[in-house]
């Protein structure tokens, strides 16, 4: 049989038609006048009624059976009453009408009132037909029969009133399909709730109908409607598959689906507070928070000179647990060496369209699940810029009223917008005068002092009772002292104070200046030479002057090299790996610059660069800002340097990790994208993965190349084949991940991208076990990647100040087990809390933990054991002692495990520390005394070695209760006891002591071998 393109079997038309009908009712639901409560696609109801189910606010239900044809078929009387004889099972031989009647009979009792609808694009039959099997009789044209049935139903009071004298046989056949309905009353009810809609739109036409519906509902144009329908189509992936959580589709579900992020530039507005974060700044953060939440001013202006830490303060405020900030916007893109681009001082972020689009996107995300409640436009294109601004404040104010607390917006870096040039195109003029801002909305803005920027909004420049200016004070002496102590842990207090005094005078309270000054101090032997160096470098609160002096000195010293400034600025802007003289020599191999000269050039840039074994990296992000300002002046040099880097990587036999991350970006910058085939192949994919590039990043690289290939005038199918094989290779890697999980051939140490959890702490009211697990997973990822500072920072921002009782309060809401059977995920959470409480030195988790131990011993044991083991594995000496002193609870097995670790590693001094810390707690009972004496013996710290004293001590220990049942450390306990007995019993022979202990051991563990285990106690 031949098929046309429209009738070919296997096409998805019937499914899409059914879903499109469902979308029709879904869009109808958005109109409140239709009073639809929810819609279900493939609902959990009887077959025949499950295609589309519509439930109304009054409790009435509409069941829609969708029938689709691609062959211009008609729907006849016979189609409704005939059975499928091809089905072998008689139970399945049921007509369409019979299936509907049967399902309705089952479901109708569950609903207040239900209606059944057949929805089809088939044309209603208009011809009389004759039956072909059995008794021959005529069936009426469906259009005629349905018209007659409708008229008779209007007047019938009983089922028996329905008579069709001209079609008696056909009517009997129709009634037979309803035999599953027992009473005539119910049969009459079924016929009255049955509706057959024929000649409906086909698949192409129904798409047009849906677009028209969307345009009407949202009062928009066809272009926007197409985007909305695309989002609805995407939502079907969840609404019609087994991955859905439930079948009901509500208005809020639809709004959430339609409110996917708009196709506009999306910028990162989640930043991690950087260290050091000084104590004086913490005071300022608390002050800002009080003013925003409880103050009378609608706008708070955080003012500070360059380098004073404005962005860090705003980020710290936004990253607080249960932060008062609802929406944040950064008007510039901070430099991040881990990223593959260099940001500009003035970027698209300052444009008013991007500003309000982003604010509305964040508002929509904040109100997800309540978009209909607050009447949030699902896409920004539905509004003009002025409408967007007006609606934003209306919605935010309503949300604030419901929450009974102010809605707070943080806008950082308005000085960048003020430097943009064309002021009218920036967002600054669109920030409303505080006089017109609703009383329950507050705005925090930050930027450089307003005296230097006449382009700031007029209401900010003038005296305004609604605006409070908070000026960032200079770093205090104690702030800088803490920085010095951190940098020079081995210097005494007087030396640190002397260095701090010099640094304070030159840094002038500027944060970056202080950091560089402290770094300069590491290169000087005394404070006199430090002061001379800072003076010659012109270090001051104007940090760029310091950069410029160093940069110009290098440029002038090597002015014989053409464009040396562009070359170096380009390398440190775009080359994302440590720089060496050898690498520079290879990159600029055609410049005839000696290796020794490159070494001297790099040394001359200290301390803007920091050196580690001949490898140089930028000391601080702000330096890259300065360098990018130099290189961005000349696009030709950017292209040239990128091309040099491509050639360097092409000729480099030992590829670095940065090569796998950067090569295709550099090809694009060098305008050599067409050369990607020289690098991209299966070897590249596999080697990149081995070097730590994750498959998600490999997919992104491959997708970028694919976009380039398909946009060419003529597609190169050899390149498409390479890409296809590349995608297949990535897919195979993902499938085999489980097999190489424990393999050591992968270099997993990598630069981890900033995770949203690092930048934003969810409100505690939204915490779940799954969320806590995800955050702890990210903390572990950072820690395992040797990024301890980020790991500790993330842990503190989320969990600082949280004790074990509070933690259990979040977990127990989803806990259904018994105390003695703690689930694996709860054990992991407890272990991670113990581990990172120790590493971060935030021991609040241990506070009052004894109270929780009464009811949740297993949970508490996991926390305390993990804390204890982490302390032993990561600390030593005084630091170890300080950590152990914080533990209220310790279990015997945990102590023994710790003793084993310390003995194995021959850490006898730390074992002595353990004994000293635990001594007073252990000696109160015989078992604890036994452990304490063993540690004293092992570390040779027994204070009284007199024979009588030792025997007296033995009298206290000889009847100590040791394990008498299976225990993981049983043999260790008895071995330790043998050592203690041998040391204290100065009046007994070694053989006799061993025999007594082996007998005691065997009596408790009778299945053990006397001769085998006896050797342990000699």
N, C-alpha and C positions, 0 to 999 in steps of 0.2 A: 504494500500500500504506500502511495506517495503522500507526503505531508507538505503543507505549505509552511512558511515561516511562522504563521499564526497558529497552526494546529499541531506542530511538532510535539510529541509526547515528552514529558519531563520538564517542560517549561514551568516557571514559578508563578504563572499568571493567576491560578486559582487561589494561591496563598495570599498574593499581594492584593487580589480583589477583596478577599475576605477581610484582610487587615485594613484596607482602605475604607471599607464599609464601617469597620470599627472606629477608624479615625474620624469619619463623618459624625458619629455620635459623640466622640471625644471632644471635637470642636464645638458641637452643639452644647456640650456641658459647660463650656466657658461662658455662655450667655445665661445669666442668672434667671432669666424669664423662663427658661426651659426646665428649671428645677430638677436637674439631674444630679444625683448624689455621687454616683460613681459608675464606671464602665468596666467590664471585664472581657478580655479576649481569651478564648478557650477556658471558660470558667469551669469550676469543679461541680458541674451539674450533669444530668443525664445526656447521653449522646442525642444529637438532633437539636438540642437547645443551647449548645455550648459555644457556638461560633462567636456570637457577640451577645453579651448580657448587659442590659441597661437598667439600673436601679434608680428610682426617683425618690425625691425627698419625702413624699407621702407614703413610701413603702411599696408602691406599685413596681412591677418588674416587667421588662420587655425582653423576650427571648428571640433572637434573630438567627434564622437559618439561612446561610448565604449559598446561593447556587450560581455558578459562573459558566459561561460558554464562550469559546473563541470561534465557534463555527456558525454563528447566527441561528442557533436552534430556537425552536419554540417550546413553550411549556404547555403541555396538554393535560386533559383530564386523566389520560392513561399514565402520564409521568407521575402523577400523584398517587394512583392506586395500584400500580403494577409492582410486582416483586421481581427481584433479580434471581432468575433461575440458574445462573452460573455459580451461585454460592452453594457449596455442598452441605453446609450445616443448616438444617431447617430453621433453627433459631434466628439465623441471620437473614432468612428470606422474609423480609418485611418491607412494605412499601414506604415511600417517603411520608405519606399521610399517616400511616400506621405508626411509624417511628415517632412522629411528632405527638400523636395522641398518647402513645405509651409513655413517653418522657413527660408530657404535660401532666398526665395522671399521677406520676410519681412526685413531681415537683410542686404542683399547684397547692398542695396542703401546707407547704413551707412558707408560702408568700401570701400577703394580704390580698393582692389582686395581681394576676399575671396575664400577659398577652404574648401570643406567638406570631411571629412574622416570617414569611418566606420572602427573602430579598434576592431578586435575580435580574440579570440583564437579558434574560430570554424574553421573547415576545409572547404574549398571551395567545394561546391557540384559538383560531377562529373557525375551524372546520370540524364537522361531525365525522367521527371515525367509527370503525367497527372492530370488535374484538376478533382475535385470530385463533384463540384456543378455547376449547370447551364450548359452552353454549354461546352461540353468536348473538350479539345484540349491539346496538349503537350506543356510543358514548357521545355526550354533547360536546360542543365546542366549549372550552374552558371559560372563555369570556362570557358566553351565554349562561352557563351554569352558575358562575360566581355572581353574576348580576341577579339571577333568579333567587339564589340562596340568600343574598343580602336583603332582598325585599321580603322574603318569607320570614327571616329572622326578626325583622322589625315587628311583626304582628304575632308571631308564635308565642304561646304561653307554655306549651308542652312540646317535648321532642316529637311526639306523635303528630303534632300539627304540621310538621314538615313533610310535604308530599310533592312528588314530581311525576304526575301521571304520564307525561310524554316520555319520561326517561326512568321508568320503574326499575328496570334491571340495573341501569347505571347507578341509581340511587341506593339500591340494595348493596351494590359493590362498594359504594362510598361508605355506607353505614358499617359494613363488615370491617373496614380498616379501624373503626372505633370500638371494636368488640372488647378491647382491653379496659375500656371505661365501663364500670359496672352499672351505673344508674343513668336513666334517661336525662335526669336533671343535670348531671355532670357532662353528658354528651352535648346537651344544649349549651351549657356554659363554654365548653371547648370550642364549639363552632362560632360562638359570639366573640371569643377572644382570638380567633384565627384571622390573620390578615395576610393576603398574598399580593406582594408588590412586584409586578412584572414590568418588563420594558424599561428597566432602570439603566442608568449610565453604564457604559462599558469601562474597561480599565483606563483607557486614555481620557475618556470624558470625566470619569470620577475624579481624576487628578485635577482637572480644571475646576470641578465643583469644589474640591477641597481648598484650592487656592482662592476661589471667590469667597468661600466661607471665612477663611483667615483674613482676607482683606476687609470683610465686613466687621468681623469681631474686633479687630485691632485698628480699624480705620487707617489702613496703610496701603501701599502700592504693591504691585505684583512682584517687584524685585525683593522686597522684604518678605512677602508671603512665601516666595520660593525658598528663602533661607529658613523660615519657620517650618515649612513642610519637610525640609531636609532633616531638621532636628527631630521632628515627630517620627520620621522614618527611622532615624538612628535609635530612637527610644524603643522602637518595636523589638530591637535585639534583646532588651530586658523584659519588656512587657509580654512577649509571646514565647519565651523560652523557659527552660527549667531553672535557669539561674535567678529568676525573680524570687523575691521574698514572699510575695503574696500576689493574688490575681487582681485585686482591686486597683483601679487607676482613678485617683481623685483629681480634683482641680489643682491641688497643690503639686501633685506629681507631674501634671501637664505643664504647669508654670515652671517647675524645676527643669523639665526637659527642654522647654523652649528657651530657658535662660542660660544655656551653655554660653561660655565666654564668647564675646563678639569677636569678629575678625578684624581686630585693630591691634596696634602694637601693645604687647603686654610686657611690662617691666617689673623687675623684682623690687618689691617694697618691703621685703623681710630681711633685715640685717642682723647679724650677730653682734652684740656688744663686744668690743675688742678689749684686750687687757694691755696695760694695767687699768683698772677702774678704781680710781682713788676714793678714799673715804669721804673726802669733802664733796665729791660728786654724788655719792650716795645720799648725802644730806640734801643736796640740791634736787635730786630725783624725788625724794619724799616731799619736799616743799612744793614742787610743781604738781604732784599728784593731789595734794591737799587743796591747792588753789583751783585746779581744774574741777575737782569733785564738789568742793564746798564753797569756793569763792564766788564773788558777785560779778566778776568780769567775764564777758563773753569770749574775749580773745586774750590769750597769754602769749607774749612775744619773748622767746628765748633768744637773747642777743649775745654774741661772742665773736671775738676776733678769729681770723684763720688759725686753725690748729688748736683751738681751745677745747675741742671735744664735743661740739654741738650734736653732731650726728650720733655719737656714742651715747650721749645722755638721752636723746630721743629714743634710740634703740633700746637702751636699758629700761626706760619707762614702758615701752611697748612690749618688752619681753618679760615683764613681771608676771608672776602667776596671778590669774584673774585681773589682768591689766585693765585700767580704766579707759584705755584707748580702744575705740571701736574700729577706726579706719586710719591707715597711715599712708602717706604719700611722700616719696623722696624725689625732689626735683632734679636730681642728678644721679648718675650711675657710679657708685663708688668703685674704685679700682680694686680688682681681685686678681692676684697673680695666678690663681688656679684657673681663671677663665681664659678663653682664647681670643679676647678682644681687648682693646684699650678704649676706655670711655673718654668722652670729650667733656670739657667744662660745661658747655651748653649743648644739650642734646634735644631730641624730640620730646623729652619728658616735660619741657617747659611750655609746650604748646597747649592752648586752652582746650582744644578738642581732646587731646590725650588725657589731660588732667580730669575733665569731667566724665569722660568715658570710663577711666580707671576707677574714679570714686564710685560711679554707679555700679560698675562690675563688682567692686568690693562690697557695696551695700547689698547687691543681689545675693552674693555669696553668704553674707552675714544673715540674711533673712530667708535663706533656703528652707523650704518647708512651710514658710508663712508668706510667700509671695502674693498669693491671692488675698490673704487677710489684709495686707497693707497695700493692695492694689499696685504692685510694683510692675512697671512696664517690662516685658520679658526680653526686649532687645532695645538697644539705645537708638537704633535708627527710627524708632517710632516717635522720637522727640527731636525738636530743634535744640540747639545748645541752651537757649534761654529756658525752654520748657524743662530740659534736663536739670538745670540748676534749681528751678522752682520746685519740681517734683522731689528732688533729692532732699531738700530741707523739710518739705511737708512729711515725707515718709519717715525721715530720721526723727523728726519731732514726735510723730505718733508712736514710733518704737520706744523712744525715751519715756513718753508718758506711761506706756504700759509697763515699762520696767521700773518706773519711779526713780530714775537716776539719769543724769545728763548723758547725751550722746556726744562723744568727744572725737574730734578729727585732728590728727597730727600731720602737719605739712612741714617738711624739713628742706632747707636749702633755697629759700626764696631769693637769696642774693644771686644764685645762678640764673634764675628767670630775669632778674633785674639787669643782668649783663647781656641779655639775649639780643639786644639791638632794637628790633621792632616790638615795642612794648605791647601794642594792641593785639599781637598774635599770641602773647603769653597768657597764662592763667591769672596773673596778678590783678588785672582790672576786673576779673570776674568774681573774685572773692568779695562777697557783699559787705557793705558797711555793717559793723556790729549792731547798729541801731535796728537793722532789718532782719537780724538773725533771731530765730525763736529763742525764748528764754531758757529752754532745756537743751540747747545745743551749745557746745564750747569748741573753740578752735585753738590748738597749740601750733604756733608757727615759729620757725627758727631760722636764723640767718645772721649775717654779719651786721654790725651796728648800722642803724638807719641813717646816721650822719653822713655816711659815704655813699648812700644810694637814694638819689632823688626819685628814682623810678618805683620805689615802693608805693603801695596804695596811699592816697592822701590821708585817709583816716588813721593810718599807722604813723605817718610823719607828724601829724598834728596831735595836740593834747586831746585825748579822748578818754572820757570816764569809763568807757566800756573795755578799755585795753589796759592790761597790766604788763609792764616790761620787766623781765627778770634777766639780769646780766650775769653771765658766767664769770665768776671771780677767777683770779689767777690761781695757779697751783700754789698751795701753801708749802711751807718748809717741811712739814711732816709728810705731805704727799710725796715730795721729791725724796725725802729720807727713806720712805718705804721702797721707792724705786732703787735707790742706791744699795740698801741692805739686800734687796733681792739680787742685784747684780754682783755684789761683793759679799757673799756669805761668810768669807773667812777673815774679813777685816774687823777690827775691834770697833767699839762704839765711837771712840774719839775720831778715828780715821774716817768713818762713814759721815760723821757730822762735818768734818773739814771738807770733804768732797761735796757734800750737799750744799754747804755755804757757797762754794764757787759756782756750782751748777745753778743755784737759785738766782744769783746775781746776774748771770748771763742769759738764762732762759727766760727771765722776766715773766714767769708764770705760765708760759706757753707750753702745752703738753708735748708737742713734737720736739720743740727746742730742748726741753728737759731730757727727752729720750736720747736725742743725738748727743747732748752734752755728757750724759752718763756713759754712752758708748765711747766717746772721745776719752773719757777717764780711764777706760780699760786699756788704752794704748799708752798711757802716761805713767811714769814711775812715781810722781808726787804731785801735790796740788799746785805747786809753783809752775811746773811745766804744763799742767792742765790749763791753768789760767792764761798762760802765754799762747797756747794753741787755740783756745776759744777766742782770744782777742784777734789773732791773725786770721782766723776763719770768719770773723765778723758774725759769730753766732749771737742771735738776739731773738726777741719775740717775733721779728720779721723773718720767718724761717726760710723764705725763698731767697733772701739775700745770702744766707748761708749756702744754699744749694748753688747759687749763681757764682759765688766766689770759688768754690771747688771746681765747678764745671768750666769756668773761664780759665782758671789756672791750668787745667788739663788741656784745654783747647789751645792755649797760647804756648804751652810747653811742647806741643806736637803739631804746630801749625804747618810744618812741612808736609804733613799728610793731608791730601785734599779731602775736604768735607768730613774730617774726623768726627765732628760733633754729630752730624747726621748719621754716620755709620754707627756710632756707639748708642745714640738715642734709639735708633731702629732696632738694634740687637736687643737691648734691654726692654724694649716695648713688645717685641714679637717673638723672641726666642725663649720659649718656656722651659728652659733647663739651665743648670749652673753653667756659667761661662768660664772658659779657660783660655789662656794665651794660645794654646794649640788649636782650639776650635776657631778662634778669631783668625788665626793664620790660614786655616783651611777655608773658612767662609770667604775671606777676601784674598784668595790665593793669587789673584792677578794684580794686587796692589804693591807688591815688592816691599812689604813691611816685615821686618825680622821678628822672630819669635821673642827675642829679648825686649824689643820695643813694645810689643803687645803686653808683655808682663809689666813693664814700667807704666804703661797707660792704665792698666787695671789698678795697680797699686795707688796711682795718683788720685783715683776716685774714692778712696776710703775717706770717711765711713759711710758715704752714700751707698757703697757696696760693702758687703761683709765677706771675708775670705775664710774658707775652710779647706785646708790642704790644697791650695792653688785654685780652688773653685770659687767663683764669685757669684753672689746673688744680691738683689736689691734688699736693703735693710728694711725699708718701710714703703707701703703703698704710695704714700704721698710723693715719693721720689719718682715713681713711674708717671704720676700726673705731670710732674715737671718735665720729664723726658718726652712724654707724648706731646706736650705743648711745643717742643722743638721739632720733632719729626713730622707732625701734622701740617707744618707750613709748606711742605713740598711733596706733592703726590708722586712725582717722578722718583724721588728717593725711596719712598715707600715701596713702589713697584720694583725698583732695582734691588733693594735689600731683601725683599721677599723672594725675588728670583735667585739671589745668591744663596739664600737658605735652602731653596728647593734643590739647587745644584749640590750644595753641601750634603744634604740628606741622600741624594741620588748616588753620590760617590762614596758615602760612608758605609763601610762594610759592617761595622758593629752598631746596629740601629738602637737608639735610645727609646725610652718610653715616650718621650715628647714627640718623636717622629710619628708614632702611630696615632697620636692625638691630633697633631698639627699639620701634617703634610698636605692634606686636601684644602685646608684653609689657606695655607701659604700659596698653593697653586692658583687659587682664586685671586688672592691679592697680587700675585705676579702676572695675572691675566694669561695663565697657562693651563686653564682647566682641561683643555683638550688632551693634556699629557697624563691624565689620571691613570690611563691603562698601563703606564710604565711602572706603576706602584701597586695598583689594585688587582689582586688575584687571591687564590685560596691560601697561598703561603702567607700573604699579608694578614688575612683574617685569622689564621691559626696563631701566627707569631704575636699578633696584637693581643689576642686572648691570653696567651701564655705570659705576656708582659703586664697583664693586669687590666687590660681594657675590657669592660664588661660587654655582653652581647647587646644590651640596649643601646650602648654607644656605637657599636659596630653597625647596628641597624640604622642609626641616625646618619652615620657617614655614608652608608650605601644609599639611603634615601636621597641625600643631598646630591650624590653623583647621578642618580636616576633622574632627578629633576633637571639637571644640566643636559643629560643626553637627550631627553624627550623634547626639550625646547629648541634643539638645533633644527635648521632648515631641512636637513637630511639625516635621518636616524642611522647611526652606525650599528648594524645588527651584531657585529663582533663584540662591540662594547656591551650591548644588551645581553649577549650570551655570558660574558664575564660577570656581569652583575647578577644574572640568574644563578650562576654557580656560586657566587659569593653569598647570596641569600640562602641557598641550600646548605652551604657550609655552616653558616650561623645557626640555621635550624637544627643541623645535626649536632652541633656543640651543645645547644640547649637540651636536646634529647639525652645526651650522654653525661650531663652534669652530675647526675646522681652517682655515676660510676667513678668520677674523679674527685669527689668531694674531699677525700682525705689525701689526695695526691699532693706532692710537694714541688711539682715542676712549675706551678704557676707562681708568678711574683705578684702577690695580692696587695703589696704595699703600694698605694696609689693616692693621688690627690682626690679626696672625697668632696663631691659637690656639696654646697650648703643645703641642708635639708630644711624644709619648712618648720619642723619641730624645733630647730635651733633658733628660729626667729620669732616664733609665736607660741605661747603657752595657752593651751585650751583651758577654758573655764572649768573649775573642778566639778561643776554640776554636770558636765558632759563626759567626765572620765568613765571609761569602761575598762574591763580587763584587757580587751584587745588593744585599746589605745595605749595603756600602760606598757603592754608587751612591745608594741611598735616603738615607743620612745626608748625603752631599755635596749631594744635591738640596735637602734641607731647609736646609742651610747657605746655599746660593745663594739660596733663597727669602727667607730672613731678610735677607741682605745686599742683595739687589735691592730689598727693601722698606725700605731705609735703617735696618734694625735691626742695626747693625754689632756692638754689644756682645753681643747674643744669638748672632749668627752666630759671632763669635770664641769666645765661651764654649762653644758647642756643639762647635766644631772642637777646642778644647783638651781638653775632657772626653773626647772619643773618641780623638784622635790625637796629643796632646801627648807628646813623647818618642819618637815613632815615626820611624825613619830610612827612607831609600829602600829599603835592603836588606830590612828587615822588611816594608815595604809590599809589595814584590815577592814576598816569601815567601807572603803571603796570596793574591795574585793568580795566581801561576803554577800553583797547584793546579787552576785552571780555564782555563789558557791552553794552547791547542793549536796556535798559529801559530808562524811564524818571526820572528826578531828584527826583520827589516827590514819586516815587514808587521804592525805593531801595530794591533790592532782599534780601532775608533772608541771603544768604551766604555772601553778601557784608556787611550787618549789623553785622554779626558775626565777620567778619574780622576787621571791624572798632572797634567793642567793645573790641576785644582781643588786638588790638594795644593800645587803650586807657588804658586798664587794666595793661598790662605789661610795658608800658612806665612809668606808675606810680610806679609799684612794683620795676622795675629796676632802677628808678630814671634817666632814659635816656629820656629827654623830648624834644628831637629834633623833634619828631612827631608833637609837638605843634607850631613849629616855622613857622611864617608867615601864620598861619592857616586861618586868616581872609580873605586872598585873595581867598583861595579855597572855603570858605563859601559863597561867592557871587554866585557861580554856583552850588555848591554841598552842600547845607545846611543840607540835611538829613544825608549825609555821615559824615560831620564835627560834627553834633550834636551827632552822635553815639560815635565818638572818645572822644569828650570833656565830654559828660555825663558819659561815662565809666571811664575816668580818674578821674573825680570828685568823683564819687561814690566809686571807689577803694580807693582813698585817705581817704575818710571819714571812710571807713570800716577797713582800715589796719593801719592808722596813727593817731597820736595824738600830741598835743602841738606844739613845734617848727618845728618838722618834717612835720606835717600837714600844717603848715603855709608856709613852704618852697615849698611844692608841689603846694599848691593853688596859690601861687604867680606866678607860671609859666603859668597859664591858661590865654590865651588872650580872650577867648570867654566863656561865661556862659549863659545859658538860664534860664529864670525865673522859669519854672517848675522844672528844675534840682535843683535850689537853694532851692525851697520849699520842694522837696523830701529830700534833705540833711538836712534841718531844722527838718523835721519830724523824720528822723533817729536819730539825736542827741537828740531831746527832748524825744523820746521814750526810749532811753538808758540813759537818765538823764546826758548827757555829756555836762553840761552847760559851762565848761571851753573851750571845743573845739568849742562850738557854739560862744563863745566870740572871739575865734581865727578866725572863719569864718567871723564874722562881721568886725573885725579889718582888715583882708586882703582885703575884698570886699568894705569897707567903701567908699573909694575915687571913686570907679567905680559906686557905687549905688546911691550916693546922687546927681548925676547930673540930674536926672529926678524924677518925683513924684512917679512913681511906684517903682523904685529902692530905693528911700528914705523911702517909706512905708515898704519894706522888711527890710531895715537897722534898722529903728526905732523899728520894732517888735523884732528883735534879741537883741537890746539893752534892751528893756523891759524884755524879757525872761531871760536875763543874769544879770539884775539889774546893767547895766553899763551906764544908761542915765546920761549924764554929767551935764546937767542943768535941775533941777527939779522945778524951779520956775514956778508958775502958769501961769504968763504972757508968759513966754518962751514956755511953753507947748502949750498954746492956739495959739501962733504965729506959732508954728510948725504944729498944726492942720490945720491952714488956708492953708498950702501948700499941705495937704494930703486929705482934705475932698472931693475934686472932682477927686481923683485918679481913673483912669479907671480900673475897675475890670472885670473879664470875663463875657461876656454877651451871650455866647453860650456854648454848652456842652464842659466841660473840666474835665479831671480826677481829678483836684485839686480845682474845683470851690468852694466846701463847705469849703475847707481849707483856701482859699483866704479870703472869707467873714468872717470866724471865726477869722482869724488873724486880719482882719480889725476891727472886733468888739473889740478885745483886745486893739488894738492901739487907737481906738476911746474912749474906756472907760478909758484909762490911760491919754490921752491928754486933753479930754474935762472935765476939772475940774469944769466947770460951768453948766453942764447938769446932769439930773437925769439918773440913770442906765436904768430905764424902757423906757424912751424916746429914749435913744441911741439905745437900742435893737429894738424898734419899727421902727425907721428910717432905720436900716440896714436890718431888715426882709422885709420891704416894698421894699427896693432897690433890694434885692435878688429875691423876688417873681416877681417883674416887669420884670426882665431879664429871669426868669425861671417860667413862669406862670403856668406850670403844677405841680409845687411843692406845698406841703401842708403848709399853713401859720402856723397852730397850731403845726405841727410836727417839722418843721425846726426852729421855733422860739426859741426853747430851746438851739440851738447851739449858739445863739448870746447874751444870758444872762450872 
